[in-house]
Amino acid sequence: MAEGRVPRLTPGEARAAAAGVDIPEFMADLSVFQVLLHSPKAAAGLYGMLQRLLWEGTLDARLRELIIMRLGWSTASEYEWTQHWRVARQLDVAEEDLLAVRDWRASERFGPVEQAVLAATDDVVATGVISEESWTRCAQELQDPALLVELVVAIGNWHLFSSLLRSLQIPLEDGVTPWPPDGRSPA
């Protein structure tokens, strides 16, 4: 079992800690939560945000996964890219779309809404804030203020996850292959 900067709890320890803060058992089986559950309350807060965005959000799931994949790629977060490759494929996001986020500006796979959202994502990675130009494009494409707020929260959430995954050096689960499907990783 590969380790990062903080050792993973055993599956039994993680499940027990998760049960104490109402995190589902299947989440406790992930390496990220086996580390985060050293601080159960922090893990519960992070899980709460994931739950809202993944299962209760109104942002289009494909768009959300493109954001996450772009963040995973542009921040070189192997764990984020690898985990959400599987999530996105389960949601029937085309493999070609996922690969295209690596150089989305040169791709013809994305329309105006995807381009606006991916530009906003890149802005946050580069400067920590969505530029006026990207915001204007997102507002034109998404229009609904609730979607715009959720967009910013989603970008911020998975940017946070990228940072904590890389800072804690969270390892992939045993037997999981990184950077699917072609093994290419960011420079």
C-alpha positions as CSV (number, residue, x, y, z in Angstrom):
1,M,0.0,0.0,0.0
2,A,1.7,3.2,-1.2
3,E,1.8,6.1,1.2
4,G,1.9,9.8,0.9
5,R,2.9,12.4,3.5
6,V,0.2,11.2,5.9
7,P,-0.3,7.5,6.2
8,R,-3.7,6.1,5.2
9,L,-5.9,4.7,7.8
10,T,-6.7,1.0,7.4
11,P,-10.0,0.3,5.7
12,G,-11.5,-0.6,9.0
13,E,-10.2,2.5,10.8
14,A,-11.4,4.7,7.9
15,R,-14.9,3.1,7.9
16,A,-15.2,3.6,11.6
17,A,-14.1,7.2,11.4
18,A,-16.5,7.8,8.5
19,A,-19.4,6.3,10.3
20,G,-18.9,8.7,13.1
21,V,-19.3,11.7,10.8
22,D,-21.9,10.3,8.4
23,I,-19.6,9.7,5.5
24,P,-20.7,6.7,3.4
25,E,-18.5,3.6,3.7
26,F,-17.7,3.6,-0.1
27,M,-16.0,7.0,0.4
28,A,-13.9,5.6,3.2
29,D,-12.5,3.0,0.8
30,L,-10.9,5.8,-1.2
31,S,-7.3,6.7,-0.5
32,V,-8.2,10.4,-0.2
33,F,-10.7,9.7,2.6
34,Q,-8.4,7.2,4.3
35,V,-6.0,10.2,4.7
36,L,-8.6,12.9,5.3
37,L,-10.4,10.9,8.0
38,H,-7.4,11.5,10.3
39,S,-9.4,14.7,10.8
40,P,-13.0,13.5,10.7
41,K,-14.7,16.9,10.9
42,A,-12.6,18.3,8.1
43,A,-13.3,15.1,6.0
44,A,-17.1,15.5,6.7
45,G,-17.0,19.1,5.5
46,L,-15.2,18.2,2.3
47,Y,-17.6,15.3,1.8
48,G,-20.6,17.5,2.3
49,M,-19.4,19.8,-0.5
50,L,-18.7,16.8,-2.8
51,Q,-22.2,15.4,-2.0
52,R,-23.9,18.6,-2.9
53,L,-21.9,19.1,-6.1
54,L,-21.8,15.5,-7.4
55,W,-25.3,14.3,-6.5
56,E,-27.4,17.3,-5.8
57,G,-25.9,19.9,-8.1
58,T,-27.7,21.6,-11.0
59,L,-24.6,22.2,-13.2
60,D,-24.5,19.8,-16.1
61,A,-22.6,16.6,-15.1
62,R,-20.6,16.5,-18.3
63,L,-19.6,20.2,-17.9
64,R,-18.6,19.5,-14.2
65,E,-16.5,16.6,-15.2
66,L,-14.7,18.6,-18.0
67,I,-13.9,21.2,-15.3
68,I,-12.5,18.6,-13.0
69,M,-10.5,16.9,-15.7
70,R,-9.1,20.2,-16.8
71,L,-8.1,21.0,-13.2
72,G,-6.6,17.6,-12.8
73,W,-4.5,18.0,-16.0
74,S,-3.5,21.6,-15.6
75,T,-2.4,21.1,-12.0
76,A,-0.8,17.7,-12.7
77,S,-3.1,16.1,-10.1
78,E,-2.7,12.4,-11.0
79,Y,-5.3,11.3,-8.4
80,E,-7.9,13.8,-9.5
81,W,-7.4,13.0,-13.2
82,T,-7.5,9.3,-12.7
83,Q,-10.5,9.2,-10.3
84,H,-12.6,11.5,-12.4
85,W,-11.6,9.7,-15.6
86,R,-13.6,6.8,-14.2
87,V,-16.4,9.0,-12.9
88,A,-16.8,10.8,-16.2
89,R,-16.7,7.6,-18.3
90,Q,-19.5,6.2,-16.0
91,L,-21.5,9.3,-16.9
92,D,-20.9,8.6,-20.6
93,V,-18.6,11.6,-21.2
94,A,-16.8,10.7,-24.4
95,E,-13.2,9.7,-24.0
96,E,-12.3,12.1,-26.8
97,D,-13.8,15.0,-24.8
98,L,-11.8,14.0,-21.7
99,L,-8.6,13.8,-23.7
100,A,-9.3,17.1,-25.5
101,V,-9.3,19.1,-22.2
102,R,-5.6,18.7,-22.2
103,D,-5.4,21.2,-25.0
104,W,-9.0,22.4,-25.2
105,R,-8.2,25.7,-27.0
106,A,-6.9,23.7,-30.0
107,S,-9.9,21.3,-30.0
108,E,-13.0,21.5,-32.1
109,R,-14.9,19.2,-29.6
110,F,-16.2,22.1,-27.4
111,G,-18.9,24.6,-28.1
112,P,-19.2,28.1,-26.5
113,V,-20.4,27.0,-23.1
114,E,-17.6,24.5,-22.7
115,Q,-15.0,27.0,-23.9
116,A,-16.3,29.7,-21.5
117,V,-16.2,27.3,-18.5
118,L,-12.8,25.9,-19.4
119,A,-11.4,29.4,-19.8
120,A,-12.8,30.3,-16.4
121,T,-11.2,27.1,-15.0
122,D,-7.8,28.1,-16.5
123,D,-8.2,31.6,-15.0
124,V,-8.6,30.2,-11.5
125,V,-5.5,27.9,-11.9
126,A,-3.4,30.8,-13.3
127,T,-4.5,33.7,-11.1
128,G,-7.0,32.4,-8.4
129,V,-9.9,34.4,-10.0
130,I,-12.1,34.3,-13.0
131,S,-11.2,37.1,-15.4
132,E,-13.8,39.6,-16.5
133,E,-13.7,38.3,-20.0
134,S,-14.3,34.7,-18.9
135,W,-17.0,35.8,-16.5
136,T,-18.8,37.6,-19.2
137,R,-18.7,34.6,-21.5
138,C,-19.9,32.3,-18.7
139,A,-22.7,34.6,-17.8
140,Q,-23.8,34.8,-21.4
141,E,-23.8,31.0,-21.8
142,L,-25.2,29.9,-18.4
143,Q,-27.4,32.9,-17.7
144,D,-28.9,31.5,-14.4
145,P,-27.3,33.2,-11.3
146,A,-27.6,29.9,-9.4
147,L,-25.6,28.1,-12.1
148,L,-23.0,30.8,-12.1
149,V,-22.5,30.4,-8.3
150,E,-22.4,26.6,-8.6
151,L,-19.8,27.0,-11.4
152,V,-17.5,29.1,-9.2
153,V,-18.0,26.7,-6.2
154,A,-17.3,23.7,-8.4
155,I,-14.1,25.2,-9.8
156,G,-13.0,26.2,-6.4
157,N,-13.9,22.9,-4.8
158,W,-11.9,20.8,-7.3
159,H,-9.0,23.3,-7.3
160,L,-8.9,22.8,-3.5
161,F,-9.0,19.1,-3.9
162,S,-6.2,19.2,-6.4
163,S,-4.1,21.2,-3.9
164,L,-4.8,18.9,-1.0
165,L,-4.3,15.8,-3.1
166,R,-0.9,17.0,-4.3
167,S,0.2,18.5,-1.0
168,L,-0.7,15.4,1.0
169,Q,0.7,13.2,-1.9
170,I,-2.4,11.0,-1.8
171,P,-1.6,7.8,-3.6
172,L,-3.9,6.1,-6.0
173,E,-5.8,3.1,-4.8
174,D,-3.8,-0.1,-5.1
175,G,-4.0,-1.5,-8.7
176,V,-5.3,1.7,-10.3
177,T,-3.5,2.8,-13.4
178,P,-2.8,6.5,-13.6
179,W,-3.3,8.9,-16.5
180,P,-5.7,6.7,-18.6
181,P,-6.0,5.7,-21.3
182,D,-2.7,6.6,-23.1
183,G,-0.5,7.0,-20.0
184,R,0.5,10.6,-21.1
185,S,0.9,12.9,-18.2
186,P,1.3,16.7,-17.9
187,A,4.8,18.0,-18.6
